Amino acid sequence: MKKIKNKIKKIISNKKKTDFTSLYILDKINNLIKIKRIFFIDSKVKDIRGNHGHKKCTQVFISLSGKIKIEIFNGTRTKFYQMRPLIDILKVEPNNWVKIHFKKKQLLMVLCDEYFDHKDYIFKKSQIGKKL
């Protein structure tokens, strides 16, 4: 089977600060992803979420609260990303396995370029990195 090049992109948001407030800017987001769906994961306790991939859906991960660890497997290697709240933005293309490691009281926002479709999910990690 032919392997597909998987793209993972980490971006830093712009931050403007005064003595009393901070303004975080996600500008020109449509250059990053055409948003069709947004969802939030709110962890009350330490937990693992994700543990799947997508055939078509590109996702953008933004921590809103807490340093969240995201594990990405592209079929060949595994890479870990520490997502600082409102600073780091992680774009994950299809055909990557995503595993999210939550600690207590963390909040993650996920932007998607596809509507929910159960058929888009990859539940076998061994299929990642292969042509689907």
Phi, psi and omega in degrees: 000144180280133178276145178257138177288122181260133182255134173228131185227126176254131185234148175254131179282161175279143180228129175245134187227141169242187179292339188242337184221161173235138178243121179255131188242126170249090185262147178054044181298333180294341173286337182271317184198143173269107189282125173245338184210142175229134172220162183235143174240120183247113182265126176270333180222173175299131186201161173246131177232172181086248182059044176199172175234181178228146178280321185238330190283127169266139181235147175239125184254132178224119175285129176262337180206123177089151176280108184257133179266127178241128181255127181238128175243124184257013181102341180238313183220161179250137178229143181250140178233131173264114184266107176285138184300128176062011180246303184270139178232127183244119177258125182239119179284167177301163177069034171234144177269127182244128177230123185252125181258105180264144167256178180298138174060057175237151182226127182239136174252136180235126176258137182232148177261011177225150172286161180300131175209111182303331180290344180281345185282144172249115183258353178251114182301331181293344179274348182292137178089356179256156177291128184254000000 
